[in-house]
Amino acid sequence: MPAVPREIHRFQNFLATQGLKLTNERVALVREIFSQHYHFEADELLFKMKEKRLKISRATIYRTLELLVKSGMVRRVHLGEDHYHYEYVSGDSHHDHLICTTCGTVIEFHDPVLEERQLEICGRKKFTPTFHNLQILGICDSCRRRGEHPEAPDRVQMIGESAMHLRK
């Protein structure tokens, strides 16, 4: 079964366990979320739905995102801005993020050695990890080459509409 129909079916099964139905609006949102891999904001999703001339309220988007997070199909991530972003979860897709505080670029990476080291530290401290989220804030190569520096090194500057493609 192709990925998007499989995810729609997974979500339908989850909704059934919650006593909820799979509406046309929810199907459209799942199609959009699982058809591309990028970090997105709820309002960005609303904009994309309106671009496609689909009438979906902001409340429906937020409620559906909460259900997708609860189901484990979507992860809520904080990428250094004042609000959350979302990304879909694909199997064992754990990864960490390098985030440019100047332009907002998000670079995903996975490092097995780093993952093993974190488990060693947890073991040594007799701590059972259930989840972790590593984000390293800094300046990407493109901004560094242009000599750009963030206004605040510990937070991402507001990202304009023209920079949205950088999160992909």
N, C-alpha and C positions, 0 to 999 in steps of 0.2 A: 504494500500500500504506500503511495507517495506520502511525503512528509506532512504536508498541510492537511490532507484528509485524515491522516492518522492522528494528528493533534486535535482536530475537531472531534473525532471519535473519542479520544482520551478525555477531552473536556466534557463531552456529553455524558460519559460514564461518571466523571466526578460530580457533575451537576445532579445526576440522578441520586447519588448518595446523599446529597444535600436537600433533596426534595425540590429541586429547581429544574426548569426546562431550558433547552438550548433554543434561544430565539434567533431570528434572522440577524438582529443587531450583534449578538454575541458571535455568531458565525462570521460575520464580516470583520469583526475585531480580531478574532483568532486568525483568520486568513491573512490579514495585514501584518500582524505581529510575527507569525511564523513563516511568512514568505520572504523575509529579509533578515539579515543578522546585523543589527546595530543597536546601540543604546538609544532609547527614545523617552520622551516625556509624555505625560498624559495629554497635555495640550497639543503637542505635536501630532499625536494620534488623532485627536479631534480635528485638527486642520486637514490631515490626510483624508479622513472620512468625508469632510465637507468638500474637498477637492474632487472626490469621487461621486459627489452628489448623494451621499448616503446620510439620511437624517438620524443621527445618533446624538443623544444629549451628553453633556459633560458628566452628569451624574451616572448615566449608564456606563460610560467609559471607566470612571473611577470604581464603580461597583464591580464591573467585569474584571478590571485589573486586580482588585482585592481577591476575587474568586480565583483568578489564575495564580496569584501568589500563594494563596491558601492550598491550592492543588499541587503546588511545587513545579508547575509548568513555566512560570515566570518568576524572576528574581527582582526584588527591589534593590537598587544600588544607589549609594550616595556618592556622587562624583565631584565633590568639592564645592558644589553650588548650594544655594539655599533651599533646594527642593530635590526630590528623588527622580531618578531615571529608572527605567525598566529594561530588562533583557530577557530573552527567552532562554530556558534551560534545556539543553540537549544532551540527554544521557549523562555521562560522567564528564560534564563540560566545565569543571571547576577551572577557573583562571583568576589571575590577579590583574591589577590595572596600574599603568603609568599614566598620569594625568598632567597635561601641560597647563600650568596656571596662567599662562598668557593667552593662548588661543583656544584652549578647551579640548585639544586632541586627546583621545583616549586610546592607549595602546594596550591591548590584551597580551598577557604572557602566561606561560605555565612553566614552572621550573621544578622538576622532580626532586632535585637535591634540596631546594628550599622547603618543599613540602615535607620531606623526610626530617629535616632539621627541626621544623616546627613540631612534628610528632615526638621527636626526641626530647625537646624542651618540655612538652606537656607530660611525657612519661616521667621525666626527672622531677617535675613539680607535683606529680601524682594528680594530674588534671586531665579530665576526659573531655576532649574537644567535640563539639557538635557541629560547629561551623566556624569559618573564619573568612575575613575579607581584608585583603592587603591592598592598600592603595598608596602609591608613592607619588607625591606631588613634586613637580619640578618644571623644567623648561625643555621642550622638545628640540630636536636638532634644527628644524626650520626656523624657529623663533631665535634660537641661540645664534645661528648664522646671520640673522638679520639684526642681531644686537638688541633684541627686545627683552624686556624684563617685566615681571608681574608687579602690579601695584602692591599686592600683599602676597608674600611667598607661601602662605598657608591656606589660600583659598583661590578658586578659579574665578577669573573675571567674568562678568556677564557675557554670554555668547550671543552675538547678533544672528539674525536669520541667515545671513550669507555664510556663516561658519557651521551651520547645522551638518553639512556633509562631512565635516571633520570627525564626527563621532562614529562614522560607519566603519 
